[in-house]
Amino acid sequence: MSAPVERSEHRPVVEQHSIDYIPFAERHGKIWHQGPFWFTGNFVVVTMVTGFVGPSMGLSVWYSVLAVTLGACFGTFFMAFHANQGPRMGLPQMIQSRAQFGSRGAIVPFAATVFVYIGFMVFDTILATQGINVLPGAKLLWYPLIIIVSIVIAVIGHDLLHFVQRWLTFALVLVFAITTIVAIAHFSGSTPVHGAAAATAAWTTVGFLVQFSLAAGYNISYAVYVSDYTRYLPPQVSAPKLITSVYIGAAFSAVWLMSLGALLASYIPEADPIASLRSVGDLLFPGFGTITVVVSVLALVSIMGVNAYGAMLTGSTAVDAFARVHPTRTLRIVGLIIAGGVTLVVALAIPDNYVNSFNSFVLLMLYFLVPWTAVNLVDFYFVRHGHYAIAEILRPDGFYRRWAWRGVTAYSIGFLVMIPFFSLSFYTGPVAKALGGADFSFAIGLVVSGGLYLIFSRNLDRDAEAAAVKASSLELEGEAAVI
């Protein structure tokens, strides 16, 4: 915690920090800003695609909505509790993992996280290009242009990302409230078209569990972002209020948009996300569908900036474990350019039929990130209770060492025991196969990784760490620190 400090109201336009600590004097922002930030961050067409899965597997629209609601609310629970780490530690999300895994031991969750960021940027790029396909130009023009705009937003950094996300919320709520009402009014009284999911939809246990897992995994994947956008908040902000703000924003947007996706996929044969939005919007009046799609594209470009920013932070942290880097503005720009370049290459290479690839991508995120979030949250809330030697985390060879066996072992075992429960398009584990393809590996991973880490941490040298925490606070904040 900190003593009150005087904060400068004059901040540079381009963010100066990257993977370093945010001093008390530079903390700013308001808790309520987190709600719209995460609402808009989750209110993108990619989220809607997640809701297509239940109907495609024969699940009725209302059972799909139930699976989406339960899954998103479950996944957001883990994501939102990471929010409290930002203001307490003043660090980006993934560098905090060094306390549990060591600077080099964290390389597996780091690699998985970069995979998540780049994957989302790729799918966002494809969908945004489809959304503006009313304009001339092939993907060779629009892919680079969209990526460049998102990278520029990310270069300016944290405050601009918050500003854009906050104001886009108003446009999204207005436009999609109208679109959703039109969709419900139109489809509730219509007869399912031949070939549409609603024509044969009913209850299917496998479909329900898969839809639940995808919705949960989708929102759990946001766990790797959270502290990146709460770390500038003053350290004394209310934890319950912060967690609640993040939870409401992320859960509400996911439930809304995934449910809309389930509705569209239930009544439109082989539903395409962009074409479906355009056709439903045009039911109100010709052209409103285009307005809906354009607003969706703006949200996609904004969240691409968020993804690029996170990829830069995580990638820089991984490199720093092996070759020390200086957290300068130049580092941020170079990292963002690399992230944009990789996104462009992958987007150009991915097949046109990306929906199946997207479903497998979401499940892979779930598999790799569940053990990490379990270890990270157990450490913060039950082992170290939010007390860390921040200066030592920033040193790759510091107090937390390069390899921390407790976190690495708990993560590895948790991941391994999940494998028999995997259910992917290219691999189905024996347990999942016996259950007809149902996948609840996330529950196994959470319990095993979190439980093992808690057991392994019983003999931590708390006295030595307490001394390191005190020295770190004085080093970073001097007289402003209250120990």
Residue pairs with C-beta under 8 A, 6 or more apart in sequence:
1 235
1 236
1 482
2 24
2 234
2 235
2 236
2 477
2 480
2 481
2 482
3 480
3 481
3 482
5 24
5 25
5 480
6 25
7 24
7 25
7 26
7 27
7 28
8 25
8 26
11 26
11 28
11 159
13 156
14 155
14 156
14 157
14 329
15 156
15 157
15 158
15 159
15 329
15 332
16 329
17 26
17 158
17 327
18 92
18 312
18 313
18 316
18 327
18 328
18 329
18 331
18 332
18 335
19 91
19 92
19 95
19 313
19 316
19 317
19 320
19 325
19 327
19 394
20 327
20 394
21 90
21 91
21 390
21 391
21 394
21 476
22 90
22 91
22 231
22 232
23 90
23 476
23 477
24 234
24 235
24 477
24 480
25 480
26 232
27 87
27 90
27 232
27 233
27 234
27 235
28 232
28 233
28 234
29 162
29 232
29 233
29 234
31 233
31 237
31 238
31 241
31 242
31 245
32 245
33 162
33 166
34 83
34 229
34 230
34 242
34 245
34 246
34 249
35 245
35 246
35 248
35 249
36 165
36 166
36 169
36 249
37 161
37 162
37 165
37 166
37 229
37 249
38 222
38 246
38 249
38 250
38 253
39 169
39 172
39 249
39 250
39 252
39 253
40 165
40 166
40 168
40 169
40 172
40 253
40 299
40 302
40 303
41 165
41 222
41 225
41 249
41 250
41 253
41 303
41 306
42 219
42 222
42 249
42 250
42 253
42 254
42 257
43 169
43 172
43 176
43 253
43 256
43 257
43 299
44 124
44 127
44 257
44 296
44 299
44 300
44 303
45 127
45 131
45 273
45 274
45 277
45 296
45 299
45 300
46 120
46 123
46 124
46 127
46 300
46 358
47 218
47 253
47 254
47 257
47 258
47 261
48 257
48 258
48 260
48 261
48 264
48 273
48 277
49 261
49 273
49 355
49 358
50 68
50 214
50 215
50 218
50 258
50 261
50 362
51 64
51 68
51 211
51 215
51 257
51 258
51 259
51 260
51 261
51 262
51 263
51 265
52 261
52 262
52 264
52 265
52 271
52 273
52 355
53 207
53 210
53 211
53 214
53 359
54 63
54 64
54 67
54 68
54 207
54 208
54 210
54 211
54 262
54 265
55 61
55 64
55 197
55 198
55 201
55 262
55 265
55 266
56 197
56 265
57 204
57 206
57 207
57 210
57 211
58 197
58 200
58 201
58 202
58 204
58 207
59 67
59 201
59 202
59 203
59 204
59 207
59 208
59 211
60 198
60 201
60 202
60 203
60 266
61 197
61 198
61 201
61 262
61 263
61 266
61 267
63 201
63 203
63 207
63 208
64 207
64 211
64 259
64 262
64 265
64 266
65 259
65 262
65 263
66 208
67 207
67 208
67 209
67 211
67 212
67 215
68 211
68 212
68 215
68 254
68 255
68 258
68 259
68 262
69 215
69 255
69 259
70 212
70 215
71 211
71 212
71 213
71 214
71 215
71 216
71 218
71 219
72 215
72 216
72 218
72 219
72 251
72 254
72 255
72 258
73 251
73 255
74 212
74 216
75 215
75 216
75 217
75 218
75 219
75 220
75 254
76 219
76 222
76 247
76 250
76 251
76 254
77 247
78 220
78 223
78 373
78 377
78 446
79 219
79 220
79 222
79 223
79 226
79 246
79 247
79 250
79 373
80 226
80 243
80 244
80 246
80 247
80 250
80 251
81 243
81 377
81 381
82 93
82 223
82 226
82 227
82 373
82 376
82 377
83 226
83 227
83 230
83 242
83 243
83 245
83 246
84 230
84 239
84 242
84 243
84 380
84 386
85 91
85 93
85 96
85 226
85 227
85 230
85 380
85 386
86 93
86 226
86 227
86 228
86 229
86 230
86 231
86 232
86 233
87 230
87 231
87 233
87 234
87 235
87 236
87 237
87 242
88 235
88 386
89 96
89 227
89 231
89 386
89 388
89 390
89 393
90 231
90 235
90 390
91 227
91 231
91 390
91 393
91 394
92 227
92 228
92 231
92 313
92 314
92 317
93 223
93 224
93 225
93 226
93 227
93 228
93 310
93 313
94 106
94 109
94 110
94 113
94 224
94 313
94 314
94 317
95 313
95 317
95 393
95 394
96 227
96 376
96 380
96 388
96 393
97 106
97 109
97 110
97 372
97 376
97 407
98 106
98 317
98 321
98 393
98 396
98 400
98 404
99 379
99 384
99 388
99 393
99 400
99 404
100 106
100 375
100 376
100 379
100 404
100 406
100 407
100 453
101 109
101 375
101 403
101 404
101 407
101 408
101 411
102 400
102 401
102 402
102 403
102 404
102 407
102 408
103 320
103 321
103 396
103 397
103 400
103 401
103 402
104 321
104 322
104 396
104 402
104 403
105 402
105 403
105 404
105 405
105 407
105 408
106 317
106 318
106 321
106 407
107 318
107 321
108 368
108 411
109 368
109 369
109 372
109 411
110 314
110 315
110 317
110 318
111 318
112 365
112 368
112 369
112 372
113 224
113 310
113 314
113 369
114 311
114 314
114 315
114 318
115 364
115 365
115 368
116 221
116 224
116 365
116 369
117 224
117 307
117 308
117 310
117 311
117 314
117 339
118 307
118 311
118 339
118 342
118 343
118 346
119 361
119 365
120 221
120 303
120 304
120 307
121 147
121 150
121 304
121 307
121 308
121 311
121 339
121 343
121 347
122 343
122 346
122 347
122 350
123 354
123 358
123 361
124 300
124 301
124 303
124 304
124 307
125 143
125 146
125 147
125 304
125 343
125 344
125 347
126 347
126 350
126 354
127 273
127 274
127 296
127 300
128 142
128 146
128 297
128 300
128 301
128 304
129 139
129 142
129 143
129 146
130 273
130 274
131 274
131 293
131 294
131 296
131 297
131 300
132 142
132 294
132 297
133 274
134 290
139 347
139 348
140 348
143 344
143 347
143 348
144 344
146 301
146 304
147 304
147 340
147 343
147 344
148 340
149 301
150 301
150 302
150 304
150 305
150 307
150 308
150 340
151 305
151 308
151 336
151 337
151 339
151 340
153 160
153 161
153 164
153 301
153 302
153 305
154 161
154 305
154 306
154 308
154 309
154 312
154 336
155 332
155 333
155 336
157 309
157 332
158 228
158 229
158 232
158 309
161 229
161 302
161 305
161 306
161 309
162 229
164 302
164 305
165 302
165 306
168 295
168 298
168 299
168 302
171 295
171 298
172 295
172 299
175 291
175 292
175 295
176 256
176 257
176 260
176 292
176 295
178 284
178 288
179 260
179 277
179 280
179 281
179 284
179 288
179 292
180 256
180 260
182 280
182 281
182 283
182 284
183 260
183 263
183 264
183 280
184 263
186 280
186 283
187 263
187 266
187 267
190 267
192 198
192 199
192 266
192 267
193 199
193 267
193 268
193 269
194 269
195 269
195 270
196 266
196 267
196 268
196 269
197 265
197 266
197 267
198 266
198 267
201 266
205 436
205 438
206 435
206 436
206 437
206 438
209 435
209 438
209 439
209 440
210 423
210 437
210 438
210 439
211 262
213 363
213 366
213 439
213 440
213 441
213 442
214 359
214 362
214 363
214 366
215 254
215 258
216 366
216 442
217 362
217 363
217 365
217 366
217 369
217 370
217 442
218 254
218 258
218 362
218 365
219 250
219 251
219 254
220 365
220 366
220 369
220 370
220 373
220 442
221 362
221 365
221 366
221 369
222 250
223 369
223 372
223 373
223 376
224 310
224 314
224 369
224 372
225 306
225 310
226 246
228 309
228 310
228 313
229 306
230 242
230 246
233 242
261 273
264 271
264 273
264 276
264 277
264 280
265 271
268 276
268 279
274 293
274 296
277 289
277 292
277 293
277 296
278 289
278 290
278 292
278 293
279 289
280 289
280 292
281 288
281 289
281 290
281 291
281 292
281 293
282 288
282 289
282 290
283 289
308 336
308 339
308 340
308 343
309 336
311 335
311 336
311 339
312 332
312 335
312 336
312 338
312 339
313 335
315 335
315 338
315 339
316 325
316 327
316 331
316 332
316 335
319 325
320 396
321 396
321 402
322 396
324 396
325 331
350 357
351 357
356 425
359 425
360 424
360 425
360 426
363 422
363 423
363 424
363 439
364 424
366 441
366 442
367 415
367 418
367 422
367 441
367 445
368 415
370 414
370 418
370 441
370 442
370 445
370 446
370 449
371 410
371 411
371 412
371 414
371 415
371 418
371 445
371 446
371 448
371 449
372 411
372 449
373 446
374 410
374 414
374 445
374 446
374 447
374 449
374 450
374 453
375 407
375 410
375 411
375 414
375 449
375 450
375 453
377 450
378 450
378 453
378 454
379 407
379 453
379 457
380 386
382 454
383 453
383 454
383 457
383 460
384 465
387 465
387 466
387 469
388 469
388 472
389 398
389 399
389 400
389 465
389 468
389 469
389 471
389 472
390 472
390 473
390 476
391 398
391 471
391 472
391 475
391 476
392 398
392 399
392 400
392 468
392 472
393 400
396 402
399 464
399 465
399 468
405 456
406 453
406 456
406 457
407 453
409 452
409 456
410 448
410 449
410 450
410 452
410 453
410 456
411 449
413 448
413 449
413 452
414 444
414 445
414 446
414 448
414 449
414 450
414 452
415 445
415 449
417 444
417 445
417 448
418 441
418 442
418 444
418 445
418 448
419 429
419 441
420 429
420 430
420 431
420 432
421 429
421 431
421 432
421 439
421 440
421 441
421 444
422 428
422 429
422 432
422 439
422 441
423 429
423 432
423 437
423 438
423 439
423 441
428 437
429 441
432 438
432 439
432 441
469 483
470 483
473 481
473 483
474 481
474 483
